[in-house]
Amino acid sequence: MSAHLEQVVAGLRAAPGFGDVRLDECRITRLGGLTNLVYRVDTRGQSLIVRIPGAGTGDYIDRGVEATNARAAHRAGVSARVLHADAVTGLMVSEAIADIVTMTPALFASRAGAAGRAGAALAKLHTSGVAFDFRFELFAMIAEYLKVLSGKDVALPDGYHDVVAAAAPVKDLLAAHPLPLAPCHCDPLCENFLDDGAVMWIVDWEYSGMNDPIWDVGDLAVEAEMTPDQEAELMRGYFGGDPTPAQVGRMVIYKAMCDLLWTLWGLIQLADGNEVEDFWAYATGRFSRCKALMADPAWEGHLAAVAAG
């Protein structure tokens, strides 16, 4: 009998109404996940998601904050209902959303209207009025991830600190032209979007917090490898019409800045021995994409558009 399956059932027993559930009552399916073990469990006429946190994730994820924000996202109408969340261990049990497709870059390209639905879902979250715990602040998180990495045996890509220094004007620009903070997902991987063809749902609130809302838009454009046409659809779905040059500029800024941050996240995964993928290639690919965007001749124009409002 698989130890993982026993662990899943033990986790499910922590949820209200499932204290006596048995393994032989459950149909268990392993789902995706870069850092955690995620399972769908069908039992007693219900479909549930059991999330077992990955090793080392407690170093950089506050599980209490995650649980609070996941519940708030459900109240906002964009996410699944949480049945149980352990702020110490990180175990989480939630309801499964029915009749959905887990998104990928290819599905964002092939499913008609998917980018627009994702934009609408993000707008619904950002304008919901719910409050998230934690302030997701880009440059503070870069500093925190560098601190985490200082205690691990892994090297930064050549020139990383130079690019952080080159991003100082971006930090100043965003500080001078802030948007009201909104409850944000902050880690909009494609796989965190679930599409039923009419509505896009969002899950996995590990990195969520109050943030500049356009971070989510720019980051999703990167994660979904969107074409310019897809990006335009995403932004129309988000803004309810064509975006202004300042809105486009802000989105492009965050496309670069999310890669600057997640480069470090990839290095943490590498140092922690996560074998889900080649995290050195992940990190260096992110860093190269960030540098290329900041070196693009259009970059200064986007900064100027944000400055002009």
Protein Blocks (a to p, Z undefined) as FASTA:
>chain_A
ZZklmmmmmmmmmpghilmccfklpccdddedfkbccddddeehiacddddddehklmmp
cfklmmmmmmmmmmnopaccdfbdcfknopacddddehiacddfklmmmmghklmmmmmm
mmmmmmnopacehjadfklmmmmmmmmmmmpccdddehklmmmmmmmmmmmmmmmmccdd
dddeklacfklpccehlaccdehjllgccddfklmmmmmmmmnopafklmmmmmmmmnop
acdfklmmmmmmmmmmmmmmmmmmmmmmmmnopakbcfklmmmmmmmmmmmmmmpmklmm
mmmmmmnZZ
